[in-house]
Amino acid sequence: MVGCKKQTTETKAETKTTEVKVEQKADETGVNKDQKQEEPLVLPAVVAKINGEEIKKETLETEMGKAEEQFKKFKQHIDNTQRKSIAKNLLDRMIREKLMEFEGKALEIKADDAEVTKEFESYKERLRLKTDEEFKNFLTTHNMTEESLKAEIAKR
């Protein structure tokens, strides 16, 4: 075990502590198995649990698929070592987002619908797509819908 990282989310009435464990397997020589040979990435059904809420394998795999699509666009091959690194970085991000979500709820912070709509329109403009059809194609390519994009904007 490499170590444990504790993160705290404070609410009005109590303090919740979330432990995030990162494990790294090493053999008796102390050399990480990844350095000897590439092993495929194997994930448990639940990859993280934060304050009782689970981040499931499928959710992480979906995000990994999106990341891999970006690499493919630039014709870059991803080996298993890189795949593991991407998974770790994505999971770290997902944990941070979940902790911020808990904090937002505790502080009763909620996105205003008008603000979400304004940011959504601004996002569309920044993409510089000329038609609604091009925007729909963009969303499809990135495995998103207008609703999922708006939900992501509201969360942020």
Secondary structure, 3 states (H helix, E strand, C coil): CCEEEEEEEECCCCEEEEEEEECCCECCCCCEHHHHCCCCCCCCCEEEEECCEEEEHHHHHHHHHHHHHHHHHCCCCCCHHHHHHHHHHHHHHHHHHHHHHHHHHHCCCCCCHHHHHHHHHHHHHHHCCCCHHHHHHHHHHCCCCHHHHHHHHHHC
